[in-house]
Amino acid sequence: MAQQLTKGMYGEQYSFSNKNLFGLRCGSIRYGDTKIIHNGGWYNKYGEKLGWGDLSAEDFERIARELESNELFVVLGEEDSHWNFIVRSRIVGMGSEAPGLDYVAEHAQYVVTKGQTYHVSRFQNPTSWPGFKILKPSEVKTLMIASINS
């Protein structure tokens, strides 16, 4: 099965692609009550950046419905997927386009698998979100590795 989620497929910070898998475009803007993430970074199971932008509840549902069974769509917040790299790249040369599995797993806020959406909670007694199952941070890396090995 061919990998559909490839590094840079939606474009990069200021150069956008024509691809619109799941109805997404790099730099997408969502309005209203269904917006869940603002300027989030979108990553694959290898920790490679696909693109960035807002995501709504409908986007998460569509991704879960259309995603291939051996892939993951991982979402980081704006700070962890962009702003932190401005400082880090000067210090250690780490780039936001492929920070790797460990970084993405550590900072993930949402994970989407075929048919399922997860909210990553760092609280002891998390409150579930409508439409999302709770995933512990320690479980994100395990899920990413299992997806790579499948």
C-alpha positions, 0 to 999 in steps of 0.5 A: 500500500502506497504511503499517502502522507508524505513530507511537505505534501501540503507545502511548507511555511510560505510555499503552498502545494496544490494537493488537498487530500482530506480537503485540507490546504496549507495555511487553512483557516477555519471559523466558528464553533467547530474550529479545534486547532489554530495554526497547528502543524500536521505530521505523519507517523515518521515525524515529518511535517505535511503542512499546517493550518486550522482544523475543525471537527469536520476536518478530523472526521474526514481525515479519520474516514479517509485515512489509510489504515497504516497511516497516522495524522498527528497534530501539534500546536502552533508553538511546538510546530513552528515557534519553538523551531525558530529558537531551536534551529539556531541552537541545535539545527533542528528543523520543523519540516522533519523533527522526527518521531520522538519530538512529534510524539512528545508534543502531539495534541491530536492523533488520527488513525483510520476511523478514530480521533484521539486527544492527547491529554497530559492530565491525571484524570482527563475529561473526554472530548466529544468525538475523541478518545483520550490518549496518554502522551506515552501511548503516542510514540507506541502508536507511531512505532506500531504504525511504522511496523504495520 
